Amino acid sequence: EAGVTQSPTHLIKTRGQQATLRCSPISGHTSVYWYQQALGLGLQFLLWYDEGEERNRGNFPPRFSGRQFPNYSSELNVNALELEDSALYLCASSLARIDGYTFGSGTRLTVV
Amino acid sequence: QKEVEQNSGPLSVPEGAIASLNCTYSDRVSQSFFWYRQYSGKSPELIMSIYSNGDKEDGRFTAQLNKASQYVSLLIRDSQPSDSATYLCAVLLYNTDKLIFGTGTRLQVFP
């Protein structure tokens, strides 16, 4: 069974640009979660999508947005990139929240 | 008060010893608790989940939950150098319906 896949592995962008990160959940999982892990900090909850709808979002500005497609894959968009957005972005999926999440290998975003 | 708190460490233990990792949480009605292991440069990996008060054992790992004290712990018996990693405590907060992570405890197991 394929795990959670994320692309690209690394992404380098210039301040002010937009970044698009992609995630494919484990087959059969309908929920996708996005987290940000900045250097030295813990995982910060960004967004939760389920059945194509945004169910919850963390304490991040509106320039962090995303969507979930009919096949349950998801995309995270970060507009007007700032240097502080440099971080590891992790996507996770689950069948039921009480079972915990399975994480992908992440996208390392560097803003210069 | 942070929603999930962990000592950042590092916690250093000799090979073969028991490593004890602790976590406290603020949401009294949380129901689901998880321990993740994260190697440097890698993504978190789920190693244990616990939902009821008491102990839950899985191989060398034992998770302990005390809801009255809002406390979760992870014991690693017969620690190995390969256990050296950051251990993240995560709590599914009932009031926000989000899985919230602590900042992690770095464990170092030396030969």
Contacts between the chains, C-beta under 8 A, distances in Angstrom:
chain1	res1	chain2	res2	distance
A	33	B	99	7.2
A	35	B	101	7.8
A	41	B	103	6.9
A	42	B	88	7.3
A	42	B	101	5.2
A	42	B	102	6.3
A	42	B	103	3.8
A	42	B	104	6.2
A	43	B	44	7.2
A	43	B	88	7.0
A	43	B	101	4.2
A	45	B	98	5.1
A	45	B	99	7.1
A	45	B	100	6.6
A	48	B	98	7.2
A	55	B	97	7.7
A	56	B	96	7.4
A	56	B	97	6.1
A	56	B	98	6.0
A	58	B	98	7.3
A	88	B	43	8.0
A	90	B	43	5.7
A	90	B	44	7.4
A	97	B	32	7.3
A	97	B	92	5.9
A	97	B	97	7.5
A	97	B	99	6.9
A	98	B	31	7.2
A	98	B	32	4.8
A	98	B	51	7.2
A	98	B	92	6.7
A	99	B	49	7.1
A	100	B	32	7.7
A	100	B	34	4.8
A	100	B	46	4.7
A	100	B	49	5.2
A	100	B	90	7.6
A	100	B	99	7.8
A	101	B	46	7.2
A	101	B	99	6.2
A	102	B	46	6.7
A	103	B	43	4.3
A	103	B	44	5.2
A	103	B	45	7.4
A	104	B	43	6.3
A	105	B	42	7.3
A	105	B	43	5.2
A	106	B	43	5.1
